[in-house]
């Protein structure tokens, strides 16, 4: 029974039982007054300590042993250390509600701050990881927008990031910006190349159409040399700009050179023919170029050789006359078709002439020229008999075409005068050279689009204004030419530095990242050294390309070697996807991540692919952990749902609940121990078990006290059934000795620390002195006191004679029992 009581009372807290109603009130003694004074002094000392910046240890002590509730609460509010708060909470639980609530709130606040810090740290780490991944990403869609979004988010957390995190993030952002710069540069370069291709195509098209027009026009219609000169120069400049710093297809370049050569040859021939015009006319004047005149024949041949008319262009009549004088045969005429075909050609020519007549009436100059050329071509295919009737009409329509051409020139003259005035105004304006040169080109293009001018004075005016306007640009472009030379020297220096590095590099012990940076820096500095003269740059460019290839070869070999190492890591990671146990797989995956970062240079695209494969394998490994965690959470949710009704029923039980109900509920709570409850629910179950166990123990304790009191009273009234007593009480009663009933009750009162009647004070003093001499003071624990008290009760019920066990003594023994056992409850 004693063992059962010990177990029953082990977890009970002490509370003070009010003194028996029958206790005799006494006046305070000097010792009591001194004790009160000491308590006041201690309270004042604690109050002063609170106001003098106490340490955490002092605050913890005041919060637990403070003399007043106000001191304890104030000390608890001043505590900041988490461990100290937890200790105070544990001690205050169930004893000091005010301190417990304050400490609980402060601990909750600390946990909230820690959770906020954890989320902030996760946010920072996520931003650093996202920035690093974007720096390596091949996905260029919305690249700049995603970078700006990262920067905006980083601005909110930058002040809370560590130096290492800030460095990693800024390095990743720097790489992103460099890549963004390369993307913009690549886009601009592509745009420039497209524009250059378009300009080259337009140049070739314009040259082809111009040459076709010159080949088909009436050879006796004198072309505008000024317009042809302007066309030649503008297209040469246009082609030069369109081929600057870009690769041109050989066939395309050859087409341009052939077309430009044909145009130059035609212009030169027209100029030379103009220079010899008077000589040709003089040779025709004497006798229509008598072939017997050897001097005229020799002179005609000299002029023909000097003019050197291109074979692809129709000869004007002046040259035909020179050929006759020089005695050279005319080009052989093709054999004429038969009569039926000649008639068909003649009818087709008449239809063409009708269309030409209608076009001239409508003043459609361009269409009229095309029809007139077609008519001339058709006329050449007719024989003399069929062409002779049509020649007068062709001559008539040719005259009308010349008149329309002159009228058209008259219509464009005001526009050409306006262009001259604009060019003259431009020559007087202090405009930035590049813009001014561009405007000069625009005005020249407008002049050319008007078809030039046959008015030499007007053309000279426009040409003079153009030269005057371009004069200030010469210095600028001269300086630009100097810049090109300086850039060319810079590129030569870059080549020399690359050559020196390659000659002295030890590829067996080289810093590969430094070598890669040298490769990248060389390319960037090469691009920066622009513009350069295209022709002069060719050999330097070839040298630079060769040196880069020599540097790229070992770099590529090292990259491929490192890519093979990373491929091995990927394969090892993929083998861990289904590896058991999971914890070992996760640890090995983390080791592989560290190994991955230690590997050197790789190609960006290949590294990205390998990283994606490695990341996918790692994600699958850690996804297993998440799945297991989710499964546990699901089981916990189901267990929590199962525990809810039990907890609800338990929380509804109070101090008035029956012992059977409490035991049944405790049994249900015990069944929840094996369930996979969440931490919060498990704590609630534990708290409810402790609460109900305390209630059950209190109820059992009260019942036990009532039973013992009943036995004590029954002994004093001789109604006690000895068979109802515990079997072991006989042994307990013998251990007490042979005290009389009064001594037994006084010993019980001494154990319970309750006062004895005045008439028994002397006897009580003797007993206390005797117990002190025997080493049995009041320093025993509550369990020891309960055991000693049980022995006294057993002696009362088993040994004490019935005739001396009076009811007053039984009441005093019952109050002592309530004091000791009630304190444990």
MIVO-913412 format. One record per residue (C-alpha): x, y, z. Coordinates in steps of 0.25 Angstrom, whole numbers, plus 5000, padded with zeros to 4 digits. Layout:
XYZ;...
END
This chain:
500050005000;501150105003;501750074989;500450104983;500350234991;501750274987;501450254973;500150324974;500750444981;502050454973;501550564963;500650644971;500950794974;500950844988;499750944992;499551005005;498350945013;497651045022;497851025037;496750945044;495551025048;495750985062;497251035062;497451135073;497851275068;499151335075;499751475076;500951495066;502351465073;503551555072;504151445063;502851465054;503051615053;504551595050;504151495039;503251595033;504251705034;505251615027;504251595016;504051745014;505551765013;505651655003;504551714995;505151854995;506451794990;505851714979;505151844975;506451924974;507151814967;506051824956;506351964954;507851954953;507951884940;508051734945;508751624937;507951514930;508251424942;507751514952;506451544944;506251394943;506451374958;505451494961;504451434951;504451304959;504651344973;504151494974;503451534987;502251584979;501551554967;501851694961;503351674963;503251534956;502451584945;503351714943;504651624943;503951524933;503651644924;505051684924;505651554920;506151534906;506951404906;506151294900;506751184908;506551264921;505051284917;504851144914;505451104928;504551214935;503351164927;503551014932;503651064946;502451154946;501551054939;500351024949;501051114960;501051264955;500051284944;500451434941;501851404939;501551284931;500651364921;501751474920;502851374917;501951294907;501651424899;503051464899;503551324894;502451324884;502951464879;504351404878;503851284870;503151374861;504351464859;505251334856;504151284846;504251424839;505751414839;505651274834;504751314822;505651444819;506851354819;506051254809;505651374801;507051424800;507651284796;506551274786;506851404779;508351374779;508051234773;507151294763;508151394759;509251294757;508251204749;507951324740;509351354738;509551214733;508151194726;508051174711;506651234711;506751374706;505251404706;504851524714;506351514719;506451664723;505051664729;505351544738;506751614742;505951744746;504951664754;506151594762;506751734765;505451794770;505251674779;506751684784;506651824787;505651794798;506551684805;507951734801;508151804815;507951664822;508751584813;510151534817;511451584810;511651454803;510151454798;510251594793;511551564786;510951434779;509751514775;510451634769;511451534762;510251464756;509551604752;510951644746;510951524737;509451544734;509751684729;510951644721;510151544714;509051644712;510051734706;510551624697;509051594693;508851744690;510151754682;509851624674;508451684671;509051814666;510051734658;508951654652;508151774649;509351844643;509751724634;508251714630;508351864626;509651844619;509051724611;507851804607;508751924603;509651824594;508351764588;507851904584;509151944579;509251824570;507851844565;508051994562;509351964554;508651854547;507451934543;508252054539;509151964530;507951904524;507352044521;508652094515;508751964506;507351984501;507252134499;507452204486;508952214484;508852354478;508152404491;509252464498;509252414513;509452514525;510852494529;510652574542;509552474546;510452354542;511652414550;510752434562;510152294561;511452234560;512052304572;510852284581;510752144578;512252124580;512152184594;510852114597;511551984594;512752014602;511852044614;511051924612;512251834612;512951894624;513351794635;512451684629;512651554620;512251574606;511951454597;512951444586;511851434575;511151554580;512551634580;512851584566;511451624561;511651764567;513051774561;512551734547;511351824547;512151944552;513251914542;512251914531;511652054536;513052114537;513452064523;512152124517;512352254524;513852264520;513452224506;512352334505;513352434511;514452404501;513452404489;512952544494;514452584494;514652534479;513252584474;513752704466;514852614460;513852514456;512952624450;514152674442;514452544436;513052534431;513052664425;513952664413;513452544405;512652464414;513852394419;514452354406;515052214408;516152254398;516652354408;517752284416;517952394426;516452404429;516452244430;517652254440;517052364448;515652284449;516352164454;517152244464;515852304470;515152164470;516352114478;516352234487;514852224490;514852074492;513352064492;512751944500;512251834492;511051814500;510451954497;509851994484;510752084476;510352234473;510252274458;511552354460;512352224463;511652154451;512152264442;513552244448;513452094445;513152124430;514252224429;515252134436;514852024427;514451924438;513251834435;511951854443;511451744452;510851634443;509351644443;508551524446;507851454435;506451504433;505251414436;504351384425;503351474419;502151424428;502951444440;503451584435;501951624433;501651574447;502751654453;502351774445;500951764450;501451744465;502251874463;501051954458;500351914471;501551954479;501552084472;500052104474;500352084489;501452184489;500652284482;499552264493;500652274504;501252404498;499852464498;499652424513;501052484516;501552354522;503052374520;503552244526;502552154519;502852234506;504352214507;504052064509;503152054497;504152134488;505252034492;504351914489;504051984475;505452004472;505851864475;504651814467;505151904455;506551844455;505851704453;505151744440;505751744427;505851874418;504551844411;503751834423;504451934432;504452054422;502952084423;503052094438;504352174439;503652314437;502652284448;503752234458;504552364455;503252444457;502952384471;504452394475;504352544473;503152544482;503852464492;504952564492;504052674494;503352604506;504752584512;505052724511;503652764517;503952664528;505252734530;504552864531;503552814541;504752754550;505552884549;504852954561;505152834570;506552824565;506752974568;506152954582;507152844584;508252934581;507753034591;507552934602;509052884599;509553034600;508753054613;509352924618;510752974615;510553094624;510053014636;510952964648;510452824648;511052704654;511952634643;511252504643;509852564642;510352664632;510952564623;509652474624;508852594620;509752624608;509552474603;508052494605;508052614596;508952554586;507952434585;506852524583;507552594572;507852454565;506452414567;505952534559;506852474547;507952574548;507952704539;508452734525;508652874530;510152884532;510053014540;509052954550;509852824552;511052904554;510352994565;509852864572;511252804571;511952924577;510952934588;511152794591;512652804592;512552924600;511552864610;512452734611;513752824613;513552824629;513352674629;514652644623;515452674636;514452594643;514652474634;516152494633;516152484649;515252364647;516252304638;517352334648;516452264658;516352144649;517952144648;517952144663;516952034665;517751954655;519051974663;518251934675;517851804668;519251774664;519651794679;518551694683;519151594673;520551614679;520051594693;519351464689;520551414682;521451444694;520351374703;520351244694;521851234693;522051244708;520751164713;521051034720;519750954717;520050844728;520050944740;519251064734;518051134741;516951094732;515951204737;517051314735;517351254721;515851264718;515751404723;516951444713;516151384702;514851454705;515651584708;516351574695;515051564687;514451684695;515651774693;515651734678;514251774676;514451904684;515651944674;514651984663;514552044653;515752004644;516052004630;515451884623;516651854614;517751874624;516951794634;516951664626;518351614629;518251654644;516851584645;517451464639;518551464649;517551484660;516651374656;517851274655;518351314669;516951294675;516851154669;518251124675;517651174689;516351104687;516850964684;517450944698;516251014704;515250924697;516050804701;516050844715;514550874714;514250744708;515050674719;514250744730;512950714723;513250574723;513550584738;512150654740;511550544731;512050444741;511450524753;510150524746;510150374744;510550354758;509350444762;508350374754;508850244760;508450304774;506950324770;506550194775;507650164785;507250124799;507350164809;506850304806;507750374816;509050314810;508550354796;508350504800;509650514807;510350454794;509550554786;510050674794;511450614793;511250614777;510850754778;512150804785;512950714775;512150784763;512550924768;514050884768;514150844754;514750954744;514351014731;513250964722;512551004710;511351084714;510351014706;510850874709;510950914724;509550964724;509050834718;509850754728;509450844740;507950824736;508150674736;508850674749;507850764755;506750674751;507350554757;507550624770;506150684770;505650534768;506550494780;506050604789;504650584784;504650454790;504850524804;503750614801;502850504797;503150434810;502950564818;501650584811;501250444814;501650464829;500850594829;499650524823;499750414834;499850524844;498650594839;497850464839;498350434853;497950574858;496550564852;496450434860;496950494873;496050614872;494750554878;495650494889;496250624892;494950694892;494350594901;495550604910;495550754911;494150754915;494450684928;494650764940;494950734955;493550684957;493750564948;493650424953;494850344955;494350234945;494050344935;495450394937;496150264936;495350224923;495750354917;497250334921;497150194914;496650254901;497750364902;498750244904;498350184891;498750304884;500150284888;500450194876;499750284866;500650374857;500150504863;500650644859;501550714870;500450804874;499350704875;500350604883;500650724892;499150744895;498950594897;500150594907;499550714914;498150654915;498750524921;499550604931;498350684935;497350564936;498450484943;498550594953;497050604954;496950444956;498050454966;497350564974;496050484974;496750354979;497550434989;496250504994;495650364995;496850305002;496850425012;495350405015;495550255017;496750265026;495950375034;494750275035;495650165040;496250265051;494950305055;494450165055;495550115064;495250225074;493850185074;494150035075;493450005061;494649975053;494649845045;496049805046;495849715034;495749845025;497149895028;498249865019;499049735022;500349805023;499949905033;500249815044;501749825041;501649975039;500949985053;502149905059;503149995054;502650115061;502850055075;501950075087;501550225087;500250255095;499150325087;499550465091;500950445087;500550385074;499650495070;500650605074;501650525065;500650535054;500450685056;501950705056;502050635043;500850715037;501450845043;500150875049;500050935063;499750855076;498850905087;499450985098;499350875108;500250785099;501250885096;502250835106;502050695102;502250735087;503550805091;504050685098;503750595086;504350695076;505650695084;505650545085;505450535069;506550635067;507450555076;507150435068;507350505055;505850515051;505650655049;504550725040;505550725028;504850595022;504250605008;502750595006;502850445002;503550415015;502550495023;501450415016;502050285019;502350325034;500950375035;500350245029;501150165040;500550255051;499150235045;499450085044;499850085059;498650165063;497750065056;498449935060;499249955073;498550065081;497550015091;496150055088;495850115102;496950215101;496750255086;495850365089;495050445078;495750585080;497050515078;496450445065;496050585060;497450635062;498050515055;497050535044;497450685042;498950645042;498650545031;497950645023;499050745025;500150645020;499350575009;498650695005;499950775003;500350664993;499050674985;
END
